Amino acid sequence: MKLTPFHVAVPVGDLDEARSFYGGLLGCEEGRSDRDWVDFNLFGHQFVCHRFPEGVPVERARQHYNSVDGHDVPVPHYGVVLPMDEWNQLAERLAAAKTPFIIAPYIRFRGKPGEQGTFFISDPSGNALEFKGFSNFDLLFTD
C-alpha cells in the first residue's frame, strides 16, 4: 500500500518563530504562505502553522479560525492529501451520505501549479478534518 502525505495544521503565536524552528532548526522547506499561515514540508508531509491573534492564550487558540479564501478554517485541523480522483470520490460519497461540511468541496489555486481540492468535515467529537486532492503530488509545496 502506498502512503499519501499527511496534512496537519497547528496554532502558533509567531510565524517568524515558527519559520526559525521548522525551517531553520528542523530544515523543513517552506512552501506556500500568507499573512496568517505558512506551509512546511515536514519530511514529505504538509505541516501548516496558523498564527493566532496576539494576546490569545494557546488553549483558546485551539478554538481559533483563520480566514482562507473567504472561509473560516478551523485551527487546529488535520487530514490527508489524496490523489484527485480519490478526493472526488470521497467528496461525492460524503455528500450522498448528507455529511455536513464545515467547508464544502472546492478548488483552490485554480490553474496554478499548487491547484488542489479541499473540504472540511468534523468527526463525532468535533475535531476538524481537511481532505485535500492533488493531481500531482510533486506540486504539494509549490505556489
N, C-alpha and C positions, 0 to 999 in steps of 0.2 A: 504494500500500500504506500503510495506516495503522499507525504505530508504536505499540506499547504501552509503558507505563512500565517502565524498568529497575529492578531491585532489587539492591542490594549491601549487605553488612554487613561492617564492619571492626572490628578490636580497637582500643580506646583505653584509656589509663591513667586518665583522669579525665573523668567525664561533664560536670562543670561547665566544664572547659576546652573540651570538645567543644561544649557549648552556646554558650559565648562565641565560639568560632571559627565554627562553622557557622551558628548562629542570629544572633549579633551581627555579626561581621565580614562574613560572606557573605550575611546576610539571609535565610537559609533558615527558613521557617516550621516550628515544631516540631509534630509530630503526637503519636501515642501514645508512652507511655514507661512504664518500670517501674524497679525499683531498679537493674538492671544494663544497661539499654539505653534508647536514645531514637531515634525516627524523625525524619527531617528531609525536607522537600520540597525536593530539590535540583533546581530548575528543572524540576519535573514528574516527577522520578524519586524512588523511595523509597530513601533512603540511611539506613542504620541503624548507629549506634555502639554496640558492645557493650563494656562495661567488663571488663577483665581484672584478676585479683587483684593487689593491691599487692605489689610486690617481684618480680613475674614479668617477666623481660626480654621485650621486644616480639617477639623471634624465637620465644620459647617460647609467647607469647600467640597466635601464629598457628596453634597446635595446640590451642586452647582450646575449651571447650564452656560454654555458658550454659544454665541450666535455664529453659525456656519451656513453660508448660502441662504440666509434668511430663516433658518431652522434653529430651534433651541436644542442643542446637542447636550445630552446628559453626560456629566463627568463625575466619577469615573464610568467608563464602559469598557467592554471587551468584546471580542468576536473573532471571526476568521475571515481570511481572504480566499475566495473561491474562483475557479475558472468561470467566466461569464455565463456559459450555458448552464452550469450548476446553480449559479446565483439566480438566474431567471427561473429555473425550475423550482427552487426553494421559495422565491417570492410568490410565484403562482400558487404553490401548494398552501402557503400561509394565508394568502388572500382567499383561496377557495374554502379554507377552514374558518374564515371570518376572524382571523387573528387580528387583534387591534395593533396597529403600527404606532409607535411613538413618532416616527418619521417614515412616511410611505416611500416605497422604492422610487428612486430617480437616478439620473445620470449626472455626475459631477465632471467638470473639466472637459466637457464635450468637445471633441475634435482636437484635443491636446494630447501630448504623449501620456499624461497621467490619467486619461479618461477612465472612469470607474463607476460602477453601480453601487448604490448604498441604500440601506434601510435599517431602521432600529425597531426592536421589539423589547418587551420586558419578560423576564421569567416570572413564575408564580410568586417569587419573593420580592419582586420589584427591581431586580438587578437589570441594568440596561445592556443589551447586546447589539452590536453593529455587525452586519454582514456586508462585505464588500465583494464586488465582482470585477475581475480584470481579464481582459482578453490576452494580455501579455505580462506575465509576472516580472519580466526583465525591466518593466517600466514602473514598478511598485513605488520607487522613491524618486521618480522623475517629474519635473514640472511640465 
